[in-house]
Amino acid sequence: MSAATKKTTIYKYSSGNTGVVINDTDAGPYSYFYDDSKANALLASFAPQGTGFVNHQRSSKPMFTASKKTGSISDSKGNLLEYFDWQPKRPGLAFGPSKPQKMYINPCLSFFLTDQFDLKMTFRGTSGFHEFDVGKPSRPSYLDRIKTKSLTGHLILDLPKTTPTLKERQTLLASNPAAANMKKAQEFGWVLPRASPSGREYAQITVRDDLKPVIDGGNADIDRLSNFRTTIGKNVLGLKTLLRETAKDPNASVNLGGTATSRGLQVPPSIYKKFVPPPPLPMTIPAHKLLNHVASEAPNQLIVVLCSDRGPGECRKAERQFAQIHKKTNMFLKKNDIDPQKHDYKLIVSDNSRLPDPIAKKYNFNVLPMYMMYYGGKLVMIGDKFNGYSTMKEDLELEIKNNVLRARKNLFLPDDFRFIDPRHSEFKDV
């Protein structure tokens, strides 16, 4: 959670189990909806900007997911029913769900979907019926600020007053008893008494605690630039002296703290940040050789594949995360003296930069980066988002651990699996 919690409100089922938790923060309310069971599983969650998910009660598959730009609806088996953009990518294109949806999660929880700004959750518990607005907050228009309407048709708006008008300032000055004295002080040049012996008062600015790191960072940059400028000036002055003396006598020796060639134009070390090379990527395989290589791997090891176009942007970011997980895994294996072939999983990067892409054609997707997980040559999971909407490294590590357990239970995707919509960007699992 990015903001500190100011207030937490809890609503309970008639059984006593926790049903709804609302955390009010500076950024807005974070909403969590739980099942009426011993496990008290999380069924739905929404952030202040309307991003979140709703799961099916029995299968725990995503029923509805919402990101900042897109949304999707799936059935209880995880099959995609509808995928849509919240806003049209260009004029004339359809956007939003095809029709309003009403989804029953359990006997006490329901979800209503109309558009990005109209998402509602309803809950019936011990304190009665409650309705929660979990959609994206809409921006108020000027119509919400209409105070009155004049006879001429003009709208009088109730706007917050920032500074007084000229007429208000004149009225305030005339009603102020000290106004006459101020005029005399300006006319005769009176001097106010000094507040300190030196008479050099100044306004002291108090910086807020949350801005102090920013101010300190700016001051540190100014100090570095000042040192840099001073050092350059000293070196240039020294080189001028050296050239002037050598012009008079080629054998002259000038003390510059070293020779001209060894000293050069020195720059303070504090200016430069020590370069730390990025961790290396795992083994990289061309896309057309990937499936044969996966089939030849150890049958009791989960093969985690990252499909990347090796270009900048999202693929570069995914490769960095993949390399960090690879480095962390190697350090763990080395520390515990474990054979890499006997580890639970292995990481591979697939180079999908060349067209046509056989992997994308086989599974019917056009989204990169894409993650695939195989066990014994069989597909366990495929997708580019974790838990419906996440792309964080920590969520990928958790997804890998969960799929190791699924694979050992022989839970695989069908051999002929293909995405229904090539734009689909959620994980598909069993």
C-alpha positions in Angstrom: 0.0 0.0 0.0 1.5 3.3 -1.1 -0.3 5.5 1.4 -0.6 5.4 5.2 -3.9 4.0 6.5 -6.0 6.7 8.4 -9.0 4.6 9.2 -10.1 0.9 8.9 -13.7 -0.2 8.7 -14.7 -3.8 9.0 -18.1 -5.4 8.1 -18.9 -9.0 9.2 -21.1 -11.8 8.1 -23.9 -13.1 10.4 -21.6 -16.0 11.1 -19.0 -13.7 12.6 -16.5 -14.1 9.8 -14.9 -10.9 8.3 -16.7 -9.9 5.1 -15.4 -6.5 4.0 -12.4 -4.4 5.1 -12.1 -0.8 3.9 -8.8 1.0 4.5 -9.1 4.8 4.1 -5.8 6.4 3.0 -4.6 9.7 1.7 -4.8 8.2 -1.8 -8.3 6.9 -1.3 -10.1 3.7 -0.1 -8.6 0.3 -0.5 -11.4 -2.3 -0.5 -11.1 -6.1 0.3 -14.0 -8.6 0.2 -13.7 -12.0 1.8 -15.6 -15.3 1.6 -17.9 -16.6 4.4 -15.8 -19.7 5.2 -13.1 -21.0 7.5 -10.4 -20.1 5.0 -11.9 -16.6 4.7 -10.5 -16.4 1.1 -10.1 -13.1 -0.6 -12.8 -12.9 -3.3 -12.4 -9.3 -4.5 -10.1 -6.3 -4.1 -10.0 -2.8 -5.5 -7.5 0.1 -5.4 -8.6 3.8 -5.2 -8.2 4.2 -9.0 -10.7 1.4 -9.8 -8.1 -1.3 -10.6 -8.7 -4.8 -9.1 -10.3 -8.2 -9.5 -13.3 -10.3 -8.6 -12.8 -14.1 -8.3 -15.3 -17.0 -8.6 -16.2 -18.4 -5.2 -15.7 -22.1 -5.9 -12.9 -22.2 -8.5 -11.1 -19.0 -7.4 -10.7 -18.2 -11.1 -10.8 -14.6 -12.1 -14.4 -13.5 -12.8 -13.5 -9.9 -13.6 -10.3 -8.0 -13.8 -9.7 -4.3 -14.3 -6.5 -2.5 -15.1 -6.0 1.2 -15.8 -6.7 0.7 -19.6 -8.5 -2.6 -20.0 -11.0 -5.0 -18.4 -12.0 -8.6 -18.9 -14.8 -11.1 -17.9 -14.2 -14.8 -17.6 -16.2 -17.9 -16.7 -15.7 -20.2 -13.7 -13.2 -22.3 -15.7 -11.0 -19.3 -16.5 -12.1 -19.1 -20.2 -12.2 -15.5 -21.5 -15.7 -14.3 -22.3 -15.1 -10.6 -23.0 -12.1 -8.3 -23.2 -12.5 -4.6 -23.7 -10.8 -1.2 -23.4 -12.1 1.3 -21.0 -11.6 4.2 -23.5 -11.6 4.0 -27.3 -8.2 3.9 -28.9 -9.5 6.0 -31.7 -12.8 7.6 -32.6 -15.4 5.1 -33.8 -14.1 2.0 -31.9 -16.2 0.3 -29.4 -15.1 0.4 -25.7 -16.3 -0.8 -22.3 -18.4 -3.9 -21.7 -21.0 -4.9 -24.3 -23.8 -4.6 -21.6 -24.1 -3.9 -17.9 -23.3 -7.0 -15.8 -24.6 -8.2 -12.5 -22.4 -11.0 -10.9 -23.4 -12.9 -7.8 -20.2 -13.9 -5.8 -21.9 -15.5 -2.8 -25.3 -15.1 -1.1 -24.1 -11.9 0.6 -21.8 -10.4 -2.0 -22.7 -9.1 -5.5 -20.8 -7.1 -8.1 -22.3 -4.6 -10.6 -20.4 -3.6 -13.7 -21.4 -0.7 -15.9 -18.3 1.2 -16.9 -14.9 2.2 -15.5 -16.5 4.9 -13.4 -19.4 2.8 -12.2 -18.2 -0.4 -10.4 -20.2 -1.3 -7.3 -20.0 -4.1 -4.7 -22.9 -4.8 -2.4 -22.7 -6.7 0.9 -25.4 -7.8 3.4 -24.1 -8.5 6.9 -24.8 -8.1 10.5 -25.1 -4.3 10.2 -27.5 -4.4 7.2 -27.1 -3.8 3.5 -24.1 -1.8 2.3 -23.1 -0.6 -1.2 -19.5 0.3 -2.1 -18.4 2.4 -5.1 -15.1 0.7 -6.2 -14.8 2.3 -9.7 -12.5 5.0 -10.8 -13.3 8.4 -9.3 -14.9 10.7 -11.9 -13.7 14.3 -12.3 -16.3 16.8 -11.3 -17.4 19.2 -14.1 -18.4 22.8 -13.8 -22.1 21.7 -13.7 -21.5 20.3 -10.3 -20.6 23.8 -9.0 -23.7 25.7 -10.2 -25.0 27.8 -7.3 -27.8 29.8 -8.9 -29.0 30.9 -12.4 -29.5 34.6 -13.2 -32.5 35.9 -15.1 -30.2 36.6 -18.1 -29.3 32.9 -18.3 -25.8 33.2 -16.7 -24.7 30.5 -14.3 -23.4 31.5 -10.9 -20.7 29.0 -9.9 -19.7 28.2 -6.4 -15.9 28.4 -6.8 -13.4 28.4 -4.0 -12.0 31.9 -3.4 -8.2 32.1 -3.5 -7.3 35.8 -3.3 -9.5 38.9 -2.4 -10.5 41.2 -5.2 -9.2 44.8 -5.5 -12.4 46.2 -4.1 -12.3 43.8 -1.1 -8.7 44.8 -0.4 -9.7 48.6 -0.5 -12.6 47.9 1.9 -10.4 46.0 4.2 -7.7 48.7 4.2 -10.3 51.5 4.9 -11.8 49.5 7.9 -8.3 48.7 9.4 -7.4 51.1 12.3 -3.7 50.8 11.5 -4.2 51.8 7.9 -3.7 55.5 8.6 -0.5 54.8 10.6 0.8 52.7 7.6 0.2 55.6 5.3 2.1 58.0 7.6 5.0 55.5 7.8 5.2 55.4 4.1 4.9 59.2 3.7 7.5 60.1 6.3 9.8 57.1 5.9 9.5 55.9 9.4 11.7 53.0 10.3 10.4 50.1 12.4 12.3 49.1 15.5 14.9 46.4 15.0 14.1 43.0 16.3 17.7 42.0 16.8 21.0 43.9 17.6 22.3 43.3 14.1 19.1 44.4 12.4 19.5 41.9 9.7 16.3 39.9 10.0 15.4 37.3 7.4 12.5 35.0 6.7 13.2 31.4 7.8 11.5 28.8 5.7 10.6 25.6 7.4 10.6 22.6 5.1 8.1 19.8 5.6 9.5 16.5 6.7 8.4 14.7 3.5 10.3 17.2 1.4 13.6 17.2 3.3 15.1 14.4 1.3 14.3 16.3 -2.0 15.9 19.5 -0.6 18.9 17.6 0.7 19.4 15.9 -2.6 19.3 19.2 -4.4 21.8 20.8 -2.1 24.1 17.8 -2.5 23.9 18.2 -6.3 24.8 21.9 -6.0 27.8 21.1 -3.8 29.0 18.5 -6.4 28.7 20.9 -9.3 30.5 23.6 -7.3 33.4 21.2 -6.5 33.4 20.1 -10.2 33.6 23.7 -11.4 36.4 24.6 -8.9 38.5 21.6 -9.9 38.2 22.4 -13.6 39.2 25.9 -12.9 42.3 24.8 -11.0 43.3 22.4 -13.7 42.9 24.9 -16.5 44.9 27.5 -14.5 47.6 24.9 -13.9 47.8 24.0 -17.6 48.0 27.7 -18.6 50.9 28.1 -16.2 52.6 25.0 -17.6 52.3 26.2 -21.2 53.6 29.6 -20.3 56.7 28.3 -18.5 57.5 25.7 -21.1 57.2 28.4 -23.8 60.0 30.2 -22.0 62.1 27.1 -21.2 61.2 23.6 -22.6 63.1 22.0 -19.6 61.2 24.0 -17.0 59.5 22.1 -14.2 56.2 23.4 -12.8 54.7 21.9 -9.6 51.2 21.0 -10.4 50.9 18.0 -8.1 52.1 15.8 -11.0 53.0 15.9 -14.6 50.5 17.2 -17.2 50.1 13.8 -18.8 49.6 12.0 -15.5 47.4 14.7 -13.9 45.2 15.8 -16.8 41.8 17.4 -16.2 40.9 15.6 -13.0 37.2 15.2 -12.0 36.2 14.6 -8.4 35.3 10.9 -7.8 32.1 12.0 -6.1 30.7 13.1 -9.5 30.8 9.5 -10.9 28.6 6.7 -9.6 30.3 3.4 -9.5 29.1 1.3 -12.5 27.5 -2.0 -11.4 27.1 -4.4 -14.4 23.6 -6.0 -14.7 23.3 -9.7 -13.8 23.6 -12.0 -16.9 20.5 -13.5 -18.5 19.8 -17.2 -18.3 20.4 -19.4 -21.3 18.9 -17.8 -24.5 17.4 -20.1 -27.2 15.9 -19.1 -30.6 12.1 -19.4 -30.7 12.1 -22.1 -33.4 14.2 -24.4 -31.2 12.4 -23.8 -27.9 9.8 -26.6 -27.9 12.4 -29.3 -28.9 14.7 -28.0 -26.1 11.9 -28.0 -23.5 11.1 -31.6 -24.4 14.7 -32.6 -23.8 14.9 -31.1 -20.3 14.6 -33.0 -17.1 11.0 -34.4 -16.7 10.8 -33.5 -13.0 11.9 -29.8 -13.3 9.7 -26.8 -14.1 11.0 -24.9 -17.1 10.1 -21.2 -16.9 10.4 -19.5 -20.3 10.4 -15.8 -21.0 9.5 -14.9 -24.6 11.1 -11.6 -25.5 11.7 -9.6 -28.6 15.1 -8.5 -27.1 14.1 -4.8 -27.7 13.7 -1.9 -25.3 10.5 -1.2 -23.3 8.6 -3.8 -21.5 10.7 -6.7 -22.7 13.9 -5.1 -21.5 12.2 -4.6 -18.1 11.1 -8.2 -18.0 14.6 -9.4 -18.9 16.1 -7.4 -16.0 13.6 -9.0 -13.6 14.3 -12.5 -15.0 18.1 -11.9 -14.7 17.7 -10.9 -11.0 15.7 -14.0 -10.3 18.3 -16.1 -12.1 21.1 -14.5 -10.0 19.2 -15.1 -6.8 18.6 -18.7 -7.7 22.3 -19.3 -8.6 23.4 -17.8 -5.3 20.9 -20.1 -3.4 22.2 -23.2 -5.3 25.8 -22.3 -4.7 25.3 -21.6 -1.0 23.5 -24.9 -0.4 25.6 -26.9 -2.8 22.6 -28.1 -4.9 23.0 -29.4 -8.4 21.1 -27.1 -10.9 19.6 -30.1 -12.6 18.0 -31.2 -9.4 16.5 -27.8 -8.5 12.7 -27.3 -8.6 12.8 -25.0 -11.7 15.1 -23.7 -14.5 14.9 -20.3 -16.3 15.2 -19.9 -20.1 14.9 -16.9 -22.4 13.3 -17.4 -25.8 14.4 -15.0 -28.6 11.2 -14.1 -30.4 12.7 -11.2 -32.3 12.4 -12.9 -35.8 9.2 -13.2 -37.8 7.3 -15.4 -38.2 7.1 -16.3 -34.6 6.3 -20.1 -34.2 5.5 -19.8 -30.5 3.1 -16.9 -31.0 1.5 -18.8 -33.9 1.1 -22.0 -31.8 -0.6 -20.4 -28.8 -2.3 -17.5 -30.7 -0.9 -14.4 -28.9 0.7 -11.2 -30.1 1.7 -9.8 -26.7 5.4 -9.7 -25.5 6.9 -10.3 -23.1 5.1 -13.6 -22.5 5.8 -16.2 -19.8 5.4 -20.0 -20.3 6.0 -22.8 -17.8 6.5 -26.4 -18.8 6.8 -29.6 -16.8 7.8 -32.8 -18.5 7.2 -31.2 -21.9 3.6 -30.2 -20.9 2.3 -26.7 -20.6 1.4 -25.7 -17.0 0.8 -22.0 -17.4 1.0 -19.2 -20.0 0.4 -15.4 -19.7 2.1 -12.0 -19.3 0.3 -10.9 -16.0 0.4 -12.4 -12.6 -2.8 -12.7 -10.6 -4.6 -10.9 -13.4 -2.9 -7.6 -13.3 0.6 -7.7 -11.7 4.1 -7.7 -13.5 6.2 -7.4 -10.3 9.2 -9.7 -9.8 7.9 -10.9 -6.4 4.6 -12.0 -7.9 6.5 -13.9 -10.6 8.6 -15.7 -8.0 5.3 -16.7 -6.2 3.8 -17.8 -9.4 6.7 -20.1 -10.1 6.4 -21.7 -6.7 2.7 -22.3 -7.1 3.1 -23.9 -10.5 5.8 -26.3 -9.2 3.1 -27.6 -6.9 0.4 -27.7 -9.7 2.8 -29.6 -12.0 3.5 -32.2 -9.3 -0.3 -32.8 -9.0 -0.4 -33.4 -12.8 -2.5 -30.2 -13.5 -1.7 -29.2 -17.0 -3.3 -27.1 -19.8 -4.6 -29.0 -22.8 -2.1 -30.0 -25.5 -4.0 -28.0 -28.1 -4.4 -24.9 -25.9 -4.7 -21.6 -27.8 -5.8 -18.1 -26.6 -9.3 -17.1 -27.8 -8.2 -13.5 -28.3 -4.6 -12.8 -29.3 -4.7 -9.6 -27.2 -5.5 -11.6 -24.1 -3.0 -10.7 -21.4 -3.9 -12.9 -18.4 -2.4 -16.1 -17.1 -4.1 -19.3 -18.2 -3.9 -22.1 -15.8 -5.9 -25.2 -14.9 
